[in-house]
């Protein structure tokens, strides 16, 4: 009697610390069993993975799908199709849409838009100056994390004052949800950009000059102090410099619940690429020196940086290619190219497959409350799987990307190591390098499975809410 829906046989399973030959049985969207080759019963469907590697699907905690408001750049269908093609099975989507996800009303609009998703997803709520009174409603309404823009980026959302950040941290901390930070200090960048423009600096490297590494290091240190004071959990997004690793390490050593992520562009590109790529390379924070890339690679290996994310930020080619750097939109698509780019580093021997699984699946699942349901291939977990061919070579071409953002700084790069099948909760969303169109709408929000550890609050008697309550009682 067939007890499974799907049997993946003959492949090599990879976890964050091991690889071994095993078959995987899938039933009702879950891993039913993992067993020695030939030991599991037959299933209704069999996938021969001989010569291939079976990985937990990537979890990307940093994507922008632009819906509502900017759907000429991307929407939930095209963004999650790109994720499926890239071996990514869960995404966390950012709140700087139009309108931004600042209250329950906007959250409900975004949840409706996400109904067409191919992959599972989390949704960020916004922490800003003008929505402090909406934060508890967003928590109760089902957001999966919060985003605080300490520096300006696409959408031009005003950065909150440090006072508003502290109150926001106080409100969010008891929920245990993580607050992701665009950690750049807005006032420094605004001052320097204004001065550079006045001096006639319109070249691509002027963008780097406007946002030196100190803007990131100062913001990381300040946010870590607020997190330490309140007990809030924080995540430093898109780490781009060696300098910000210092305050990140220091905060971890003090016991702050702080994590960090970086993106392929900060690992694989540097300032030497500005002459070649022009405004296409513009991203916030900027791509920096080769020494910064080297330091971030080392920080991934020693655990200072916890995970790989993409900051998938699509724009049209016309919005990206400008003679004046300040006029080019910041960011580029990444959710479809992340796994091939990083597997190419595996093929080159820079990291191991085990390292990659740890950075791309296990750590995101653990840090954002999805472990042990996601991020692993073991009995009882969601059958979120990327089947990878480490001998297959492809050329990255923007025209072939499933994102609407048909421009990438990795245009023409050859990569070895490609996800040839992607499954989300046991269903193929990509098979044989083709999108499974019938899987549109299969994605689900992860709210029901997300389990963050209990919050550990600090200085709860000194929160603004506590002080105001005491004032009312006088």
Secondary structure, DSSP 4 states (H G I P E B T S, - for coil): ---EEEEEES-EEE-SS-EEE-EEEEETTEEEEEESTT-SPPEEEEEE-TT-EEEEPEEEEEEE--TTT-TTT--HHHHHHHHHHTTEEEEEE-S-SSS-S-SHHHHHHHHHHGGG-SSEEEEEEE--TT-GGGHHHHHHHT-SEEEEESS--TT-PPPPPHHHHHHHHHHHHTTT-EEEEE---HHHHHHHHHHHHHTT--STHHHHHHT-HHHHHHHHHHHHHHHHHHT-EEEE-S---SHHHHHHHHHHHTT--EEEEE-HHHHH--GGGHHHHGGGG--SSPP--HHHHHHHHHHHHHTSS-EE---EE---HHHH--SSGGGSPP----TTTHHHHHHHHHHTTSS-HHHHHIIIIIHHHHHTT-TTTSSS-STTSB--EEEEEEEEEEE--GGG-SSS----TTTT-EEEEEEEEEEETTEEEEETTEE-GGGTT---BGGGT--PPPP--SSGGGSHHHHHHHHHT-
